[in-house]
């Protein structure tokens, strides 16, 4: 087993470990309203840096999960395409929040999808 295989296994284990690791329950909602429950990593913070290095107060929310456990989000050309998708995940107080997918990037080395989220008004 090579180092990339170890990295893939580590990412899969970490993103799915909700018992003792950082994994949390995430619901992916397709444009047709099909819901898929997965376990992944969710982060949200209110700090950004502008182009000149100044700190800004802004919302940054992300999720990431192993591509092996989620629904197929690739188009016919093999690119990740999540236009119209939403994500529901609980915040630190346990209240569920629904976000719209802003951008989604695959890490094709280790098989992880990283998604930036934006506010969604239902």
C-alpha positions in Angstrom: 0.0 0.0 0.0 1.4 3.4 -1.0 1.3 6.7 0.8 -1.7 7.9 -1.3 -3.6 4.8 -0.3 -2.9 5.6 3.3 -4.0 9.2 2.8 -7.3 8.1 1.2 -8.0 5.7 4.0 -7.2 8.3 6.6 -9.5 10.9 5.0 -12.3 8.4 4.7 -11.8 7.3 8.4 -11.6 10.9 9.7 -14.6 12.3 7.7 -16.8 9.4 8.7 -15.8 9.2 12.4 -18.6 10.7 14.4 -18.1 8.7 17.5 -14.6 10.0 18.5 -13.6 12.2 15.6 -14.7 15.3 13.8 -17.4 13.6 11.7 -21.0 15.0 11.9 -24.3 14.1 10.3 -24.8 16.0 7.0 -27.8 15.9 4.6 -27.1 16.6 0.9 -30.3 17.8 -0.9 -30.3 17.5 -4.7 -32.1 20.0 -7.0 -34.9 17.4 -7.2 -35.2 17.4 -3.4 -33.7 13.9 -2.9 -32.0 13.8 0.5 -28.9 11.8 1.1 -27.6 11.4 4.7 -23.8 11.2 5.0 -21.1 11.8 7.6 -18.5 14.4 7.0 -16.7 17.4 8.4 -18.5 20.8 8.9 -16.8 24.1 9.9 -18.2 27.6 10.2 -16.3 30.6 11.3 -16.6 34.4 11.0 -13.1 35.5 10.0 -11.6 36.2 6.6 -8.7 38.1 5.2 -8.9 40.6 2.3 -6.4 41.0 -0.5 -4.4 43.5 1.6 -4.2 41.2 4.6 -6.8 42.9 6.8 -9.1 40.8 8.9 -12.7 40.9 8.0 -15.9 39.7 9.8 -17.6 37.4 7.3 -19.3 34.0 7.3 -17.4 31.1 6.1 -19.1 27.7 6.1 -17.7 24.5 4.6 -18.3 20.8 4.5 -16.1 17.9 3.3 -16.8 14.3 2.8 -15.4 11.2 1.2 -16.7 11.0 -2.3 -17.1 7.2 -1.9 -20.0 7.7 0.6 -22.0 10.5 -1.1 -24.3 10.6 -4.1 -22.9 11.0 -7.6 -22.3 14.7 -8.1 -20.3 14.5 -11.3 -21.6 15.5 -14.7 -21.3 13.6 -17.9 -17.8 14.9 -18.4 -16.6 13.8 -14.9 -16.6 17.3 -13.3 -18.2 17.9 -9.9 -21.4 19.9 -10.5 -23.5 20.8 -7.6 -25.5 23.7 -9.0 -28.9 23.9 -7.2 -27.8 21.6 -4.3 -28.4 22.4 -0.7 -26.9 21.2 2.5 -28.5 20.8 6.0 -26.2 20.4 9.0 -26.6 21.2 12.7 -24.7 24.1 14.2 -22.8 23.9 17.6 -26.1 24.2 19.5 -27.8 21.4 17.6 -30.0 23.6 15.5 -30.2 22.5 11.9 -29.2 25.1 9.3 -29.8 24.8 5.5 -27.2 26.3 3.2 -26.9 26.5 -0.6 -23.8 25.1 -2.3 -21.6 28.0 -3.3 -18.7 26.0 -4.9 -17.6 22.4 -4.8 -14.1 21.1 -5.4 -12.9 17.5 -5.6 -9.6 16.5 -4.1 -9.0 13.8 -6.6 -5.9 12.6 -4.9 -7.6 11.4 -1.7 -11.2 11.3 -3.0 -12.8 14.1 -0.9 -15.3 16.7 -2.0 -14.9 20.1 -0.4 -17.9 22.4 -0.5 -18.2 26.1 0.4 -21.6 27.1 1.5 -23.7 30.2 1.4 -26.9 31.3 3.1 -30.1 29.8 1.8 -33.5 31.4 2.4 -36.1 28.7 2.3 
